[in-house]
């Protein structure tokens, strides 16, 4: 089994999901840790917390989009 190559985080070319992950990392206080060592330095607890919050945010954004679409159709 080969070792995964460590790819540094490119702050100039982030996908929207990566931006959201970094925003959540900053909220829970591990932003500097991620920038210095990458995502692999996080504990399972920290990674799980980010994943859970990311899922919740995505669901909220989806629900907002759906309600926004319905409101514009009725107008």
MMTF fields as JSON, N, C-alpha, C and O atoms, coordinates in Angstrom:
{
  "mmtfVersion": "1.0.0",
  "mmtfProducer": "UNKNOWN",
  "numBonds": 299,
  "numAtoms": 300,
  "numGroups": 75,
  "numChains": 1,
  "numModels": 1,
  "chainsPerModel": [1],
  "groupsPerChain": [75],
  "chainIdList": ["A"],
  "bondAtomList": [4, 2, 8, 6, 12, 10, 16, 14, 20, 18, 24, 22, 28, 26, 32, 30, 36, 34, 40, 38, 44, 42, 48, 46, 52, 50, 56, 54, 60, 58, 64, 62, 68, 66, 72, 70, 76, 74, 80, 78, 84, 82, 88, 86, 92, 90, 96, 94, 100, 98, 104, 102, 108, 106, 112, 110, 116, 114, 120, 118, 124, 122, 128, 126, 132, 130, 136, 134, 140, 138, 144, 142, 148, 146, 152, 150, 156, 154, 160, 158, 164, 162, 168, 166, 172, 170, 176, 174, 180, 178, 184, 182, 188, 186, 192, 190, 196, 194, 200, 198, 204, 202, 208, 206, 212, 210, 216, 214, 220, 218, 224, 222, 228, 226, 232, 230, 236, 234, 240, 238, 244, 242, 248, 246, 252, 250, 256, 254, 260, 258, 264, 262, 268, 266, 272, 270, 276, 274, 280, 278, 284, 282, 288, 286, 292, 290, 296, 294],
  "bondOrderList": [1, 1, 1, 1, 1, 1, 1, 1, 1, 1, 1, 1, 1, 1, 1, 1, 1, 1, 1, 1, 1, 1, 1, 1, 1, 1, 1, 1, 1, 1, 1, 1, 1, 1, 1, 1, 1, 1, 1, 1, 1, 1, 1, 1, 1, 1, 1, 1, 1, 1, 1, 1, 1, 1, 1, 1, 1, 1, 1, 1, 1, 1, 1, 1, 1, 1, 1, 1, 1, 1, 1, 1, 1, 1],
  "groupList": [{"groupName": "UNK", "atomNameList": ["N", "CA", "C", "O"], "elementList": ["N", "C", "C", "O"], "formalChargeList": [0, 0, 0, 0], "bondAtomList": [1, 0, 2, 1, 3, 2], "bondOrderList": [1, 1, 2], "singleLetterCode": "X", "chemCompType": "L-PEPTIDE LINKING"}],
  "groupTypeList": [0, 0, 0, 0, 0, 0, 0, 0, 0, 0, 0, 0, 0, 0, 0, 0, 0, 0, 0, 0, 0, 0, 0, 0, 0, 0, 0, 0, 0, 0, 0, 0, 0, 0, 0, 0, 0, 0, 0, 0, 0, 0, 0, 0, 0, 0, 0, 0, 0, 0, 0, 0, 0, 0, 0, 0, 0, 0, 0, 0, 0, 0, 0, 0, 0, 0, 0, 0, 0, 0, 0, 0, 0, 0, 0],
  "groupIdList": [1, 2, 3, 4, 5, 6, 7, 8, 9, 10, 11, 12, 13, 14, 15, 16, 17, 18, 19, 20, 21, 22, 23, 24, 25, 26, 27, 28, 29, 30, 31, 32, 33, 34, 35, 36, 37, 38, 39, 40, 41, 42, 43, 44, 45, 46, 47, 48, 49, 50, 51, 52, 53, 54, 55, 56, 57, 58, 59, 60, 61, 62, 63, 64, 65, 66, 67, 68, 69, 70, 71, 72, 73, 74, 75],
  "secStructList": [7, 7, 7, 7, 7, 7, 7, 7, 7, 7, 6, 6, 1, 7, 7, 2, 2, 2, 2, 2, 2, 2, 2, 2, 2, 2, 2, 2, 6, 7, 2, 2, 2, 2, 2, 2, 2, 7, 4, 4, 4, 1, 7, 2, 2, 2, 2, 2, 2, 2, 2, 2, 2, 2, 2, 2, 2, 2, 2, 2, 2, 2, 2, 2, 2, 2, 2, 2, 2, 2, 2, 2, 2, 2, 7],
  "xCoordList": [0.851, 0.0, 0.894, 1.766, 0.674, 1.491, 1.05, -0.084, 1.951, 1.664, 1.013, 1.427, 0.007, -0.612, 0.332, 0.981, 0.408, 1.248, 0.543, -0.657, 1.292, 0.757, 0.711, 1.751, -0.486, -0.679, -0.987, -1.961, -0.18, -0.456, -1.773, -2.199, -2.397, -3.663, -3.378, -2.656, -3.953, -3.773, -4.927, -6.034, -4.673, -5.728, -6.222, -7.279, -5.469, -5.862, -6.908, -7.739, -6.875, -7.759, -8.568, -8.336, -9.512, -10.333, -11.695, -12.272, -12.2, -13.568, -14.501, -14.062, -15.764, -16.697, -16.758, -16.899, -16.652, -16.679, -15.435, -15.526, -14.281, -13.054, -13.115, -12.646, -13.689, -13.852, -14.712, -14.402, -15.798, -16.697, -16.0, -16.176, -15.208, -14.459, -13.485, -13.372, -12.784, -11.837, -12.559, -12.061, -13.723, -14.513, -14.935, -14.866, -15.366, -15.757, -14.54, -14.629, -13.406, -12.173, -11.813, -11.376, -11.999, -11.717, -12.686, -12.294, -13.946, -14.946, -14.651, -14.892, -14.131, -13.87, -12.438, -12.051, -11.649, -10.331, -9.182, -8.155, -9.314, -8.219, -7.687, -6.967, -8.027, -7.624, -6.1, -5.571, -5.401, -3.936, -3.306, -2.325, -3.869, -3.375, -3.493, -2.581, -4.607, -4.834, -3.887, -3.321, -3.711, -2.819, -1.372, -0.647, -0.947, 0.438, 0.707, 1.778, -0.244, 0.023, -0.887, -0.675, -1.894, -2.851, -3.962, -3.967, -4.891, -6.052, -5.675, -6.389, -4.576, -4.185, -3.746, -3.699, -3.427, -2.962, -4.115, -3.888, -5.328, -6.473, -6.779, -6.56, -7.285, -7.707, -9.021, -9.672, -9.399, -10.66, -11.837, -12.812, -11.74, -12.805, -12.965, -14.082, -11.834, -11.877, -12.397, -13.202, -11.936, -12.388, -13.878, -14.599, -14.335, -15.759, -16.61, -17.707, -16.105, -16.847, -16.988, -18.061, -15.898, -15.939, -16.907, -17.703, -16.844, -17.733, -19.193, -20.042, -19.487, -20.87, -21.392, -22.518, -20.581, -20.995, -21.117, -21.99, -20.243, -20.293, -21.606, -22.257, -21.987, -23.244, -24.441, -25.355, -24.416, -25.527, -25.637, -26.736, -24.493, -24.498, -25.028, -25.823, -24.573, -25.023, -26.538, -27.213, -27.063, -28.51, -29.238, -30.258, -28.715, -29.344, -29.334, -30.337, -28.201, -28.1, -29.055, -29.662, -29.191, -30.122, -31.553, -32.321, -31.914, -33.264, -33.537, -34.643, -32.546, -32.72, -32.933, -33.759, -32.183, -32.342, -33.739, -34.362, -34.232, -35.555, -36.64, -37.548, -36.564, -37.574, -37.457, -38.464, -36.255, -36.049, -36.634, -37.191, -36.521, -37.074, -38.589, -39.21, -39.195, -40.648, -41.187, -42.237, -40.471, -40.912, -40.879, -41.773, -39.864, -39.774, -40.798, -41.192, -41.239, -42.242, -43.601, -44.385, -43.884, -45.181, -45.347, -46.475, -44.256, -44.344, -44.79, -44.907],
  "yCoordList": [-1.177, 0.0, 1.238, 1.382, 2.123, 3.322, 4.428, 4.453, 5.324, 6.474, 7.57, 7.813, 8.219, 9.33, 10.513, 10.795, 11.205, 12.401, 13.551, 13.764, 14.264, 15.408, 16.608, 17.111, 17.062, 18.191, 19.426, 19.421, 20.484, 21.687, 22.336, 22.208, 23.019, 23.686, 24.967, 25.84, 25.071, 26.241, 27.209, 27.006, 28.244, 29.191, 30.02, 30.645, 30.033, 30.805, 30.073, 30.712, 28.739, 27.945, 26.956, 25.748, 27.47, 26.621, 26.39, 27.296, 25.163, 24.888, 25.454, 25.71, 25.649, 26.155, 25.245, 25.731, 23.932, 23.011, 23.165, 23.112, 23.355, 23.557, 24.863, 24.924, 25.905, 27.183, 26.994, 27.516, 26.241, 25.988, 25.182, 25.459, 24.183, 23.378, 24.244, 24.105, 25.135, 26.006, 26.99, 27.318, 27.454, 28.364, 27.654, 28.232, 26.412, 25.637, 25.348, 25.396, 25.05, 24.805, 26.04, 25.915, 27.214, 28.45, 28.611, 29.056, 28.248, 28.389, 27.485, 27.871, 26.287, 25.376, 25.486, 24.78, 26.378, 26.691, 25.831, 25.745, 25.194, 24.361, 24.863, 24.136, 26.083, 26.648, 26.675, 26.224, 27.202, 27.288, 25.903, 25.691, 24.978, 23.606, 22.994, 22.305, 23.246, 22.724, 23.389, 22.715, 24.692, 25.391, 24.935, 24.817, 24.681, 24.277, 22.824, 22.509, 21.934, 20.51, 19.783, 18.602, 20.46, 19.806, 19.127, 19.148, 18.53, 17.914, 16.666, 16.284, 16.032, 14.774, 14.941, 13.95, 16.146, 16.341, 16.442, 16.464, 16.503, 16.611, 15.268, 14.211, 15.331, 14.103, 13.637, 14.39, 12.423, 11.879, 12.711, 12.933, 13.156, 13.957, 15.287, 15.711, 15.936, 17.221, 17.032, 17.828, 15.986, 15.715, 15.414, 15.891, 14.623, 14.293, 15.512, 15.649, 16.393, 17.632, 18.484, 19.02, 18.609, 19.383, 18.733, 19.423, 17.411, 16.699, 16.862, 17.06, 16.78, 16.947, 18.338, 18.504, 19.346, 20.729, 21.02, 21.78, 20.415, 20.592, 20.023, 20.654, 18.84, 18.225, 19.092, 19.296, 19.596, 20.434, 21.704, 22.104, 22.335, 23.559, 23.295, 24.068, 22.187, 21.854, 21.66, 22.132, 20.949, 20.753, 22.08, 22.305, 22.966, 24.279, 25.067, 25.682, 25.055, 25.787, 25.216, 25.969, 23.89, 23.264, 23.677, 23.997, 23.67, 24.052, 25.514, 25.858, 26.379, 27.795, 27.973, 28.782, 27.212, 27.287, 26.847, 27.476, 25.777, 25.274, 26.271, 26.511, 26.857, 27.82, 29.101, 29.748, 29.46, 30.64, 30.427, 31.359, 29.218, 28.923, 28.981, 29.515, 28.443, 28.459, 29.887, 30.221, 30.705, 32.087, 32.847, 33.648, 32.608, 33.346, 32.858, 33.622, 31.611, 31.071, 31.68, 31.943, 31.908, 32.448, 33.918, 34.391, 34.645, 36.092, 36.426, 37.602],
  "zCoordList": [0.0, 0.0, 0.0, 0.857, -0.961, -1.088, -0.161, 0.316, 0.08, 0.925, 0.077, -1.057, 0.625, -0.081, -0.077, 0.93, -1.201, -1.263, -0.549, -0.717, 0.228, 0.954, 0.023, -0.402, -0.291, -1.179, -0.336, 0.416, -0.444, 0.362, -0.066, -1.214, 0.859, 0.583, -0.175, 0.306, -1.366, -2.225, -1.967, -2.466, -1.199, -0.832, -2.014, -1.931, -3.11, -4.293, -5.131, -5.776, -5.128, -5.982, -5.153, -5.213, -4.383, -3.538, -4.182, -4.784, -4.048, -4.475, -3.404, -2.283, -3.726, -2.708, -1.473, -0.351, -1.679, -0.552, 0.317, 1.544, -0.304, 0.459, 1.244, 2.38, 0.651, 1.358, 2.593, 3.664, 2.439, 3.552, 4.645, 5.832, 4.244, 5.217, 6.0, 7.218, 5.314, 6.004, 6.924, 8.001, 6.501, 7.331, 8.621, 9.706, 8.493, 9.667, 10.552, 11.779, 9.917, 10.674, 11.509, 12.653, 10.937, 11.669, 12.84, 13.918, 12.625, 13.685, 14.878, 16.021, 14.62, 15.74, 16.252, 17.183, 15.64, 16.177, 15.675, 16.349, 14.522, 14.011, 12.668, 11.983, 12.285, 10.993, 10.835, 9.819, 11.839, 11.765, 11.697, 10.985, 12.431, 12.434, 11.027, 10.57, 10.356, 9.005, 8.011, 7.151, 8.12, 7.185, 7.348, 6.36, 8.576, 8.817, 8.454, 7.937, 8.716, 8.525, 7.567, 7.289, 7.055, 6.172, 6.968, 8.199, 6.246, 6.883, 7.668, 8.595, 7.316, 7.943, 9.398, 10.127, 9.842, 11.221, 12.22, 13.43, 11.727, 12.622, 13.268, 12.677, 14.481, 15.163, 14.543, 13.82, 14.82, 14.309, 14.828, 14.11, 16.052, 16.653, 15.908, 15.61, 15.612, 14.895, 13.471, 12.986, 12.813, 11.445, 11.416, 10.54, 12.375, 12.451, 12.719, 12.176, 13.555, 13.861, 12.608, 12.331, 11.849, 10.606, 9.628, 8.992, 9.502, 8.587, 8.956, 8.087, 10.247, 10.707, 10.446, 9.977, 10.747, 10.513, 9.021, 8.602, 8.222, 6.776, 6.224, 5.391, 6.686, 6.246, 6.62, 5.821, 7.847, 8.313, 7.466, 7.079, 7.18, 6.364, 4.96, 4.425, 4.37, 3.012, 2.972, 2.057, 3.99, 4.054, 4.201, 3.551, 5.06, 5.252, 3.955, 3.594, 3.246, 1.985, 0.94, 0.179, 0.899, -0.035, 0.275, -0.632, 1.558, 1.951, 1.63, 1.212, 1.82, 1.483, -0.011, -0.435, -0.814, -2.261, -2.672, -3.527, -2.074, -2.414, -2.047, -2.842, -0.858, -0.448, -1.276, -1.562, -1.654, -2.504, -3.884, -4.465, -4.425, -5.731, -5.688, -6.607, -4.641, -4.537, -4.393, -4.943, -3.662, -3.468, -4.786, -5.06, -5.603, -6.871, -7.888, -8.77, -7.79, -8.718, -8.413, -9.324, -7.121, -6.726, -7.08, -7.216, -7.232, -7.481, -8.872, -9.218]
}
